[in-house]
Amino acid sequence: MDEVDGKHYNGSHYWVTLVRKSSRKEGSSVNTINYDNIDYAVREDLVAAQNEAWNRIAAPGDWLDGSRRVAVAEEVRQALSCSLCAKCKDALSPYAVDGEHDSVTDLSAAEIDLIHRLSTDPGRTSKQWVGDMLTGSMSEEEYIEIVSIVCIVAVTDAFTRAVGAPEHTLPEPQLGKTAGYRSAAAKMYATWLPYVEVDDVGPEDGHLYDNPQEPPVVKALSLVPDAKRAFWDLADANYLPATAVFDLDTELRAISRMQMELLAARVASVHQCTY
């Protein structure tokens, strides 16, 4: 969120919420993503959401500055051609393979391992592996912010490949200081990292949830509220606004809801996403 007392619309009414000012500088947003040269018409709101996601990557976050955030994005792409990642993917256990990742940045070894494993073999991460990450130099907040960026780049690049468009150039890092914000309302539940429950959201967290009950996947990044918003603003544009998820009668996209869910189920099956 970029303003205080922002006004939002959920399809039936407006609400006003107090949100923290972002660290992005005025006039720093750049729209570099477009699909002018492909055979498909891409929704304007989706292009806008992708550009906003790219600008958020470039801007200093709560725990990673602009340079580190863009470096995370670079490693997401590098992971797809990493020889160690390929060996781990083919192994019975990814943790039985020794070696070093083929990296292109000066991020720490732990950060690179996190990014590469999430990008290539996320279904076989484990609680112990996450715990090992967090007993080193990486904080819970940094972990969450990195996960958010990994997901943003993965979603955007997958869409780009699907429509046959060339890969978008990553943004240039923006200068600025990190905000260092962690939600005071976050607690540890039966999860690997703390998150914020719907009823516990504080005024300093800004707007986090649209529904009185949310599934764990929506709450997963809420330890760092801006990281949660950055991903879900993009995810909602790719799928549906959160307020419309349980409204099965309203058609908001070019294909029907049944067609959407059939495609989503098939993609989830191919990627072994059994959530």
N, C-alpha and C positions, 0 to 999 in steps of 0.2 A: 504494500500500500504506500502511496506517495503523498497523502495529505491527511490533515486532521479534520475530524467531523466529516468524513466522506459520506456521500449519499449513494445508496445502492438500491437496485431494483431486482426483485426475485420473480417477476412475472405476474404478480398480483398486487404488490404494494411496495412502497419504499421504506427503508429503515436507515437510520443514521447511527453510525458507530464511531467511537473515538479510537483512532489508530495512531501508531507511532509514525513519525516522519521517517522516510527512508533516507539513506545516506547518499542517494544518487544526486548529482548536481543538476541544477536546472539547465535545460537545453542539451543534455548529454545523450538523450535518446536518439537512436539512428535506426531507420527502417531499411535494412539491407536484404531482407527476405522477400522474394516475390516469385510468382509462378507464371510470369508473362509469356514464357516461351515453351510451354507444354500444351498438350492437346486437351487438357481438362480445365474446367473452371473451378477454382478453389475458393471457398467461401471467404469473404473479406474479413469476417470476425476471426476465422482460424488463422489467416495470414497475420492479422494484428496480434493475436495471442502468441504466435511464434516469434514475431519481432519483439514483443514485450519480454518474452522468455530470454531471448538473446541479449537484450539490454540488461536484464537482471543478472545474467551470468557475468557480464562485463563490469558491473558496478560492485563496489565493496559490499560484502555481506555482513552478517553479524560476527562471524568468526574467521572468515577467509577474505583477504583483500582481493581486488580485481585481478591482479596477476595470478594469484593462486587459483582463483575460480576458473579463469580461462585455461590455466594449465590442467585442471581437472577435466575440462571439456576435451582438450587435446589428447589426454590419456584414454578417454572413452573411445575415441576413434582408433588410437594406436592399438588398443587391446584386441581389436578384430584381426590384426595381423601379427600378434605376439606369438612366438613359437612356444613359449612356456605355457601360455593359456591353451593353445591347441593340444599340447601333451596332457595337460590337466583335464581337459574336456574329454579326452579319449580314455583316461585312466579309470579304473574301478573306483578309486578314491582320489580326489584332487589333491588331498593332503599327503599323498604318498610320492608325489613328484617333487624333486629338488631342482633348483635352478633360479635364475633371475629373469624378471620380466624384461621384454624389449621396450624400453621407455624412451620418451622424447622430451621429458621435462626434468627439472631438478626437485620435484616433489620427493618426500621421504619414501623409503622402501615400503613402509606400512601403508601410506596413502596410495601408492601405486598398486600394491597388492589388493587393497580394498576396491579401487576403481576397476581394475582388470577383472577381478573375480565377479563383481556385480555386473559387469558388461558382458561377460562370456559364459558364466556358469552360476547364476544367482540361486538356482534351486538347490544347490548343494552347500551353501554356506551353513554354518552351525553356530549355536550359542557359544561353544567353547572358542571358536575362531573369532567371533565378535569380542568375547571377553579378552582374548589375547591382544587384540587390536587396542583395546581400551586400557590395558595395563601398561602400555608403552607410553609414547609421547602424544598419542592422539586422544583428544577429549571427546566426550559424548556429543558435545555441540558441533565440533568439527566433523565428526562421523555423520551426523544428521545432515549438515550442510553439503557434504560431499555426495551423499546419497541423492539428495534433491537434484543436484547438478547432473549426476549420472543419468537419472531418470529423464530429465528435461532433454538432454542431448540424444538419448536413445529413442525417445518418442519422436522428436523432430526429424532425426536422420532416418528412422524407419518409414515415416510418412513420405519423406522426400524420395527415398528409393522406390516406394510403392507407386508413386505417380510418375516415375521416370525422370525426375528433375535432377540436375547436378547438385552435388553436395554444397551446402551453404558455407561460405567462409565464416569462420569463427570471429566473434567481435574483438575489437581491441580493448585491452583492460582500461578501466577508468581509475583515476586516482581518488584517494579518499581513505578515511580511517574506518576500521570495523566498529560496529556498534557494541558488540559484546553482550547481546541480549539473550538471556535464557529465561523461559517462562518460570515464574515462581510457583505456578500451579501444577507443574509437571510432577508426576509420581510414578513409581515403579509398580507395575501390575504383573500379570503373568506374561510378561514380554521380555525382550532382550534389552530394551532401553525405555526410559521414562517417557510418558506422554501426558497430554492434558485432556481430562474428561470434559464432556460438553458442559456439565454444570459447574465446572471449576474455572472456566475461562475468566481471566481478570481483565480490567479495562486497559492495562498496558499491553496485553496480548493482541489487541485489535480483534477484528472479525475473523473467527476461525471456522465456525460451523454454520450450516444453513438449516439443519434439521435437528429436532430434539433428541434424536438417537442417530448415531453414526457408527458404521462398522469400524473395526480396528484399523483397516487399511487407510481410512481417511484420517485417523488420529495419529498415525505412526510417526509423522514428522513434526508434530506439534510442539515438541520440546523447544524448537527454534521456529517460532510462528512465521517469520518471513520465508523460511525455507519451505514450510508447508504450503503457504499461499503460492509461492513461485511455481511449484510443481502442479498444484491442483487447479490453478487458473488455466494452465495449459491443458491439463487432462480433461477438464470440463469442456473446453472448446473442442477437443477431439471426440468426446463422447456426448455427454449431456450436462447441462447445469445441474448442480446437486439438488436443487429444488424440484427438478423434473424426473429424477431417477425413479421414484415410486409412482409417478403419474403415467400409467400404462396406456391411457386413452389419448393423450395429446401427442401429436406427431410434430416434431421440431426439425427433422432432417429430411433430406431428399429421399431416403429409403425409409421403410416402415420400421417400427420398433422391433417387430419380430425378425425382420431381416437383419437389423443391427445385432440383436442378441445371438442369432445363428452364426453370423460372421465372428462375433466376439468369442463364442464358445469354440469355434473351430480353431481360431488363432490361439486361444488358451490351451487347447489340447495339443497343438503342434509344439508349443513352447513348454509343455508340461507344467503349466500354471494351474494347479488344482485348487487354488483358493476358492 
